Amino acid sequence: MSDVNGIAADRLRSFVERIERLEEERTALGADIREVYSEAKSVGFDTKILRQVVRLRKMDNADRQEQEELLTIYKEALGLG
């Protein structure tokens, strides 16, 4: 392993290359996700609502329930519900 000014260059290069590969994978995954949303839209699904559903499914049940209750309270306070 070669050191440059006290830095293990080979180890550093390894980290940088791994990060670069992961960034490329993330970009590819983002494109795949956009493609799925586009496909869903083409068959009539509302992608804004679909994104909300995906976000809600990531939440645990208690957090989701609390958020829904607060939304109901706020809507009622504004005369929307």
DSSP file (Angstrom, degrees, kcal/mol; ACC not computed):
  #  RESIDUE AA STRUCTURE BP1 BP2  ACC     N-H-->O    O-->H-N    N-H-->O    O-->H-N    TCO  KAPPA ALPHA  PHI   PSI    X-CA   Y-CA   Z-CA
    1    1 A M              0   0    0      0, 0.0     2,-0.4     0, 0.0     7,-0.0   0.000 360.0 360.0 360.0 129.9    0.0    0.0    0.0
    2    2 A S        -     0   0    0      2,-0.0     7,-2.0     6,-0.0     8,-0.7  -0.740 360.0-150.7 -95.0 137.4    1.5    3.3   -1.0
    3    3 A D  E     -A    8   0A   0     -2,-0.4     2,-0.5     5,-0.2     5,-0.2  -0.872   8.1-169.2-105.2 137.2    1.3    6.3    1.3
    4    4 A V  E >  S-A    7   0A   0      3,-2.6     3,-1.6    -2,-0.4    -2,-0.0  -0.967  79.6 -23.2-126.3 113.7    1.1    9.9    0.0
    5    5 A N  T 3  S-     0   0    0     -2,-0.5    -1,-0.1     1,-0.3     3,-0.1   0.866 129.6 -48.7  52.3  39.7    1.6   12.5    2.6
    6    6 A G  T 3  S+     0   0    0      1,-0.2     2,-0.5     0, 0.0    -1,-0.3   0.525 114.1 119.5  82.9   5.4    0.4   10.0    5.2
    7    7 A I  E <   -A    4   0A   0     -3,-1.6    -3,-2.6     4,-0.0     2,-1.4  -0.903  68.7-127.0-107.4 130.3   -2.7    9.0    3.2
    8    8 A A  E  >  -A    3   0A   0     -2,-0.5     4,-2.5    -5,-0.2    -5,-0.2  -0.616  27.7-168.7 -74.4  96.2   -3.1    5.3    2.2
    9    9 A A  H  > S+     0   0    0     -7,-2.0     4,-2.9    -2,-1.4     5,-0.2   0.863  80.3  51.4 -60.4 -41.8   -3.6    6.1   -1.5
   10   10 A D  H  > S+     0   0    0     -8,-0.7     4,-2.1     2,-0.2    -1,-0.2   0.915 112.3  46.5 -64.1 -42.1   -4.8    2.6   -2.5
   11   11 A R  H  > S+     0   0    0     -9,-0.2     4,-2.1     2,-0.2    -2,-0.2   0.912 113.4  49.1 -65.7 -42.9   -7.4    2.5    0.3
   12   12 A L  H  X S+     0   0    0     -4,-2.5     4,-2.5     1,-0.2    -2,-0.2   0.927 110.4  50.5 -61.2 -46.6   -8.6    6.0   -0.6
   13   13 A R  H  X S+     0   0    0     -4,-2.9     4,-2.7     1,-0.2     5,-0.2   0.888 108.0  54.2 -59.2 -40.4   -8.9    5.0   -4.3
   14   14 A S  H  X S+     0   0    0     -4,-2.1     4,-2.1     2,-0.2    -1,-0.2   0.919 109.8  46.4 -60.6 -45.3  -10.8    1.9   -3.3
   15   15 A F  H  X S+     0   0    0     -4,-2.1     4,-2.5     2,-0.2    -2,-0.2   0.934 113.0  49.1 -62.4 -46.3  -13.4    4.0   -1.4
   16   16 A V  H  X S+     0   0    0     -4,-2.5     4,-2.5     1,-0.2    -2,-0.2   0.914 111.6  48.8 -61.5 -43.9  -13.7    6.6   -4.2
   17   17 A E  H  X S+     0   0    0     -4,-2.7     4,-2.2     2,-0.2    -1,-0.2   0.885 111.1  50.1 -65.8 -38.9  -14.2    3.8   -6.8
   18   18 A R  H  X S+     0   0    0     -4,-2.1     4,-2.4    -5,-0.2    -2,-0.2   0.922 111.3  48.9 -63.8 -43.4  -16.9    2.1   -4.6
   19   19 A I  H  X S+     0   0    0     -4,-2.5     4,-2.5     1,-0.2    -2,-0.2   0.914 110.4  51.4 -62.1 -42.9  -18.7    5.4   -4.1
   20   20 A E  H  X S+     0   0    0     -4,-2.5     4,-2.1     2,-0.2    -1,-0.2   0.910 110.0  49.0 -61.9 -42.8  -18.6    6.1   -7.9
   21   21 A R  H  X S+     0   0    0     -4,-2.2     4,-2.3     1,-0.2    -1,-0.2   0.917 112.1  48.6 -62.5 -43.2  -20.1    2.7   -8.7
   22   22 A L  H  X S+     0   0    0     -4,-2.4     4,-2.6     2,-0.2    -2,-0.2   0.884 109.0  53.1 -65.1 -38.3  -22.8    3.2   -6.1
   23   23 A E  H  X S+     0   0    0     -4,-2.5     4,-2.2     2,-0.2    -1,-0.2   0.903 109.3  49.6 -61.9 -41.1  -23.6    6.6   -7.5
   24   24 A E  H  X S+     0   0    0     -4,-2.1     4,-2.3     2,-0.2    -2,-0.2   0.911 111.2  49.0 -63.4 -42.4  -23.9    5.1  -11.0
   25   25 A E  H  X S+     0   0    0     -4,-2.3     4,-2.8     2,-0.2    -2,-0.2   0.901 109.7  51.9 -63.2 -41.1  -26.3    2.4   -9.6
   26   26 A R  H  X S+     0   0    0     -4,-2.6     4,-2.5     2,-0.2    -2,-0.2   0.910 109.4  49.8 -62.6 -41.9  -28.3    5.1   -7.9
   27   27 A T  H  X S+     0   0    0     -4,-2.2     4,-1.9     2,-0.2    -1,-0.2   0.923 112.1  47.8 -61.8 -44.2  -28.7    7.0  -11.1
   28   28 A A  H  X S+     0   0    0     -4,-2.3     4,-2.1     1,-0.2    -2,-0.2   0.902 111.8  50.0 -64.1 -41.1  -29.7    3.8  -12.9
   29   29 A L  H  X S+     0   0    0     -4,-2.8     4,-2.6     2,-0.2    -2,-0.2   0.894 107.8  53.9 -64.9 -39.3  -32.3    3.0  -10.2
   30   30 A G  H  X S+     0   0    0     -4,-2.5     4,-2.4     1,-0.2    -1,-0.2   0.904 108.9  48.8 -60.1 -41.7  -33.7    6.5  -10.4
   31   31 A A  H  X S+     0   0    0     -4,-1.9     4,-2.0     2,-0.2    -1,-0.2   0.898 110.9  50.6 -65.1 -40.3  -34.2    6.1  -14.1
   32   32 A D  H  X S+     0   0    0     -4,-2.1     4,-1.9     2,-0.2    -2,-0.2   0.903 110.3  49.4 -63.4 -41.8  -35.9    2.7  -13.5
   33   33 A I  H  X S+     0   0    0     -4,-2.6     4,-2.3     1,-0.2    -2,-0.2   0.921 109.9  50.6 -65.0 -44.2  -38.2    4.3  -10.9
   34   34 A R  H  X S+     0   0    0     -4,-2.4     4,-2.4     1,-0.2    -1,-0.2   0.886 108.6  53.6 -59.7 -38.3  -39.1    7.1  -13.3
   35   35 A E  H  X S+     0   0    0     -4,-2.0     4,-2.3     2,-0.2    -1,-0.2   0.894 107.7  49.6 -64.2 -40.6  -39.9    4.5  -15.9
   36   36 A V  H  X S+     0   0    0     -4,-1.9     4,-2.5     2,-0.2    -2,-0.2   0.918 111.3  48.9 -65.4 -43.1  -42.3    2.6  -13.6
   37   37 A Y  H  X S+     0   0    0     -4,-2.3     4,-2.4     2,-0.2    -2,-0.2   0.905 111.2  50.8 -61.9 -40.7  -44.1    5.9  -12.7
   38   38 A S  H  X S+     0   0    0     -4,-2.4     4,-2.2     2,-0.2    -2,-0.2   0.905 110.3  49.0 -62.9 -41.9  -44.4    6.7  -16.4
   39   39 A E  H  X S+     0   0    0     -4,-2.3     4,-0.9     2,-0.2    -2,-0.2   0.912 110.9  50.1 -63.4 -42.9  -45.8    3.3  -17.1
   40   40 A A  H ><>S+     0   0    0     -4,-2.5     5,-2.4     1,-0.2     3,-0.6   0.902 110.9  50.1 -62.5 -40.7  -48.3    3.7  -14.2
   41   41 A K  H ><5S+     0   0    0     -4,-2.4     3,-1.8     1,-0.2    -1,-0.2   0.888 103.7  59.2 -64.3 -38.9  -49.3    7.1  -15.6
   42   42 A S  H 3<5S+     0   0    0     -4,-2.2    -1,-0.2     1,-0.3    -2,-0.2   0.725 106.0  48.4 -66.5 -20.3  -49.8    5.6  -19.1
   43   43 A V  T <<5S-     0   0    0     -4,-0.9    -1,-0.3    -3,-0.6    -2,-0.2   0.285 130.8 -90.7-103.0  10.3  -52.4    3.2  -17.8
   44   44 A G  T < 5S+     0   0    0     -3,-1.8     2,-0.2     1,-0.3    -3,-0.2   0.483  77.2 138.5 105.2   3.2  -54.3    6.0  -15.9
   45   45 A F      < -     0   0    0     -5,-2.4     2,-0.7    -6,-0.1    -1,-0.3  -0.598  56.0-120.0 -82.4 144.3  -52.8    6.1  -12.4
   46   46 A D     >  -     0   0    0     -2,-0.2     4,-2.3     1,-0.2     5,-0.1  -0.741  20.5-157.7 -82.0 114.8  -52.2    9.6  -10.9
   47   47 A T  H  > S+     0   0    0     -2,-0.7     4,-2.4     1,-0.2     5,-0.2   0.802  88.3  58.0 -70.6 -28.4  -48.4    9.6  -10.2
   48   48 A K  H  > S+     0   0    0      2,-0.2     4,-1.8     1,-0.2    -1,-0.2   0.939 111.8  42.1 -63.8 -44.6  -48.6   12.3   -7.5
   49   49 A I  H  > S+     0   0    0      2,-0.2     4,-2.6     1,-0.2    -2,-0.2   0.895 112.0  54.9 -68.2 -39.5  -51.0   10.1   -5.5
   50   50 A L  H  X S+     0   0    0     -4,-2.3     4,-2.3     1,-0.2    -2,-0.2   0.902 107.3  50.3 -59.8 -41.5  -48.9    7.1   -6.3
   51   51 A R  H  X S+     0   0    0     -4,-2.4     4,-2.4     2,-0.2    -1,-0.2   0.886 109.8  51.1 -64.3 -38.6  -45.8    8.8   -4.8
   52   52 A Q  H  X S+     0   0    0     -4,-1.8     4,-2.9     2,-0.2    -2,-0.2   0.915 109.2  50.5 -64.0 -41.9  -47.8    9.7   -1.7
   53   53 A V  H  X S+     0   0    0     -4,-2.6     4,-2.4     2,-0.2    -2,-0.2   0.923 110.4  49.3 -62.0 -44.3  -48.9    6.1   -1.3
   54   54 A V  H  X S+     0   0    0     -4,-2.3     4,-1.0     1,-0.2    -1,-0.2   0.921 112.5  48.2 -60.7 -43.6  -45.2    4.9   -1.6
   55   55 A R  H >X S+     0   0    0     -4,-2.4     4,-0.7     1,-0.2     3,-0.6   0.918 111.7  49.7 -62.8 -43.5  -44.2    7.5    1.0
   56   56 A L  H >< S+     0   0    0     -4,-2.9     3,-0.9     1,-0.2    -1,-0.2   0.876 105.5  56.7 -64.0 -37.3  -47.0    6.5    3.4
   57   57 A R  H 3< S+     0   0    0     -4,-2.4    -1,-0.2     1,-0.2    -2,-0.2   0.761 101.0  58.6 -66.8 -23.4  -46.1    2.8    3.0
   58   58 A K  H << S+     0   0    0     -4,-1.0    -1,-0.2    -3,-0.6    -2,-0.2   0.739  93.9  83.9 -74.8 -22.4  -42.5    3.6    4.2
   59   59 A M  S << S-     0   0    0     -3,-0.9     2,-0.1    -4,-0.7    -3,-0.0  -0.435  87.4-110.3 -80.9 152.6  -43.9    5.0    7.4
   60   60 A D     >  -     0   0    0     -2,-0.1     4,-2.5     1,-0.1     5,-0.2  -0.461  35.7-104.9 -77.2 161.6  -44.7    2.9   10.4
   61   61 A N  H  > S+     0   0    0      1,-0.2     4,-2.6     2,-0.2     5,-0.2   0.852 117.3  51.5 -58.2 -41.7  -48.4    2.6   11.3
   62   62 A A  H  > S+     0   0    0      2,-0.2     4,-2.4     1,-0.2    -1,-0.2   0.917 112.3  45.7 -65.0 -43.9  -48.3    4.9   14.3
   63   63 A D  H  > S+     0   0    0      2,-0.2     4,-2.4     1,-0.2    -2,-0.2   0.910 113.7  49.5 -65.2 -41.9  -46.6    7.7   12.4
   64   64 A R  H  X S+     0   0    0     -4,-2.5     4,-2.4     2,-0.2    -2,-0.2   0.924 111.9  48.0 -62.9 -44.5  -48.9    7.3    9.4
   65   65 A Q  H  X S+     0   0    0     -4,-2.6     4,-2.4    -5,-0.2    -2,-0.2   0.911 111.5  50.2 -63.3 -43.0  -52.0    7.4   11.7
   66   66 A E  H  X S+     0   0    0     -4,-2.4     4,-2.5     1,-0.2    -1,-0.2   0.918 111.3  48.9 -61.5 -43.4  -50.8   10.5   13.5
   67   67 A Q  H  X S+     0   0    0     -4,-2.4     4,-2.3     1,-0.2    -2,-0.2   0.908 111.3  49.3 -64.0 -41.9  -50.1   12.3   10.2
   68   68 A E  H  X S+     0   0    0     -4,-2.4     4,-2.1     2,-0.2    -1,-0.2   0.892 111.3  49.8 -64.8 -39.5  -53.6   11.3    8.9
   69   69 A E  H  X S+     0   0    0     -4,-2.4     4,-2.3     2,-0.2    -2,-0.2   0.915 111.4  48.3 -65.4 -43.2  -55.2   12.6   12.1
   70   70 A L  H  X S+     0   0    0     -4,-2.5     4,-2.7     2,-0.2     5,-0.2   0.898 109.9  52.4 -64.0 -39.7  -53.4   15.9   12.0
   71   71 A L  H  X S+     0   0    0     -4,-2.3     4,-2.7     1,-0.2    -1,-0.2   0.918 109.4  49.4 -62.0 -42.9  -54.3   16.3    8.4
   72   72 A T  H  X S+     0   0    0     -4,-2.1     4,-2.4     2,-0.2    -2,-0.2   0.921 111.6  48.8 -61.6 -44.1  -58.0   15.8    9.2
   73   73 A I  H  X S+     0   0    0     -4,-2.3     4,-2.4     2,-0.2    -2,-0.2   0.930 113.2  46.8 -61.3 -46.5  -57.8   18.3   12.1
   74   74 A Y  H  X S+     0   0    0     -4,-2.7     4,-1.5     2,-0.2    -2,-0.2   0.911 112.1  50.2 -64.6 -42.7  -56.1   20.9    9.9
   75   75 A K  H  <>S+     0   0    0     -4,-2.7     5,-3.5    -5,-0.2     6,-0.8   0.918 111.7  48.0 -61.8 -43.2  -58.6   20.3    7.0
   76   76 A E  H ><5S+     0   0    0     -4,-2.4     3,-1.2     4,-0.2    -1,-0.2   0.900 108.9  53.8 -64.2 -40.6  -61.5   20.7    9.4
   77   77 A A  H 3<5S+     0   0    0     -4,-2.4    -1,-0.2     1,-0.3    -2,-0.2   0.812 113.0  43.9 -63.4 -29.1  -60.0   23.9   10.9
   78   78 A L  T 3<5S-     0   0    0     -4,-1.5    -1,-0.3    -3,-0.2    -2,-0.2   0.364 117.3-112.3 -97.1   4.2  -59.8   25.4    7.4
   79   79 A G  T < 5S+     0   0    0     -3,-1.2    -3,-0.2    -4,-0.3    -2,-0.1   0.777  85.3 117.4  72.4  26.4  -63.2   24.2    6.4
   80   80 A L      <       0   0    0     -5,-3.5    -4,-0.2    -6,-0.2    -5,-0.1   0.571 360.0 360.0 -99.1 -11.9  -61.9   21.7    3.9
   81   81 A G              0   0    0     -6,-0.8    -5,-0.2    -9,-0.1    -1,-0.1   0.443 360.0 360.0-120.9 360.0  -63.2   18.5    5.4
